[in-house]
Amino acid sequence: MNAVLVVQLITAYLAVGLVCALPFAVLVQRLEPSARDASPLFRVLIVPGAVLLWPVILRRAARSLRRVP
């Protein structure tokens, strides 16, 4: 029972991460100025990290959107 719950929580975390990572990979140039001239390969390579770090990415995106006039 406990193992099943842990697997379900990890699956849910990764699913939310994937939902957040895909738009992030497309819109990374708006959030990170150093990625303005990023290649498509760079965007593919950042997806796994973005899946795992989605809470950090959402927090940073929220801060970035608040600064836009």
Protein Blocks (a to p, Z undefined) as FASTA:
>chain_A
ZZmmmmmmmmmmmmmmmmmmmmmmmmmmmmmmklmmpcfklmmmmmmmmmmmmmmmmmmm
mmmmmmpZZ
